[in-house]
Structures are given as structure tokens and as C-alpha cells.
């Protein structure tokens, strides 16, 4: 099975990054490198990450002076050594067979760029309903106006270069723009895998409010195009720690 570069972007994630790195240590597929791109965190995120060097020998921790989601992902892709790339956020959790099963499905379906569904098995019923609604929307739109969660997107270095990376002028729905552009040049689909996604956004911003923001954003994108002038403000890494 092919090697893969796991690109993780971080900003003040000292209490969460260790959980994801633990999950990677325990993957059944071990032919991967980790490229962690930190947006100049104020906490010990980089120190926590470096503490995994013995368990993750192919680990690169890169600090950026500037901050930005798309900038971080593009920087990570430029450092990555393998053709297959997985973009992830620091607050994601993975089952042990996630990489193995995902790579198998990607190869079977011949996908360069693919989305992954959000898992909610350990969450309260209300949040499960919200996640199911998000997943349903992503499943339906993948055929005509793809959306995806940037916390877990598969790509390749070839596709990333062809797409000229994530658009660094977009601060909201840059992940959706990426997969939409990909769908115009290559086949895009969701794979039948799931990642566990931290519910702090729903907890702190409110489930209804969060859903409305993304619904409004994607309606706006559909009718008026991508938002490159901060039409809808979005802050990166502003969530308070509750765990």
C-alpha cells in the first residue's frame, strides 16, 4: 500500500494534538510521514508534538511566522515527500484502521481528491443529528456543487499543484472551494470512512448558529462565487478549551 504524507495544521492545540498523534502511532498502516505546520502558537503545541519523535520517526514540526488555514496547508504540502497527502486539523480523532481502509478505497475508486464524513458515535444524540445533517448535505452536493470539511481531506501532490493549492484569500469555505475546483478537473467523491470531529464549534458557537453560518455561506458561494473579501468573517483557532 502506498505511503502517505499527513499534513496537520495547528494553532494553540497543546491539549489536543497529542490525541491525534497517538491515533497515528496506532494506525495499522504505518507507511506515512507527519508534517505538522504550526501557526506560531502561543502555547506548547510544538513541544507536545516533538515529544512524539521517538514514536513517529518521520515527523516534521514546522513553525510559520504568519497564521492562516490555507497558508498552513499549502506550506505542509510543499514540505510533504509522498504523492498521497491527507490534510488534517489538530482536533481530529482516528480509528486504528482509518489510513489502511481509506487508502484502499481511494485506490479502488481511483480518487485523487476525496472528502471524509464526520463521525459522531461518542457524542450526544442532538449532536449526532447535527453531524448527520452535515454529512447528508455533503453527500448530496458532491455530485454537482461539492463541499467538504477541511479537517480531513485527501489529495495528492499532483492534484494540489494542479489546483494551485488552497486559496489563501478565502477565510471561510476554503476547503469547499478546493474540492469544488478539484471536481472540475478530476473525479471527486466522498469515501465511506469517518473521522471523529471535536464538537467545540457547536458547543461554543451554538449548533443552530453554526449550521446557519455554513448554510448561508454555501448559498452565497453557489449564487455569487467564493468569498475573497471577508464577506463573512471567520476566525482561526479562537475556541476556548473545555476539556
Secondary structure, DSSP 8 states (H G I E B T S, - for coil): ---EEEEEEESS-TTTHHHHHHHHHT-S---EEEEEEE---SSSHHHHHHTTTTT-SSEEEEE-SS--HHHHHHHHHHH--SSEEEEEETTEE--TTHHHHHHHHHHHHT-SEEEEEEE-TTS-HHHHHHHHHHHHHHHHHTTTS----TTEEEEEHHHHHHHTSS-TT-SSSHHHHHHHHHHHHS-EEEEEEEEEE-THHHHHH-HHHHHHHHHHHHHHHHHH----S-SS---SS------
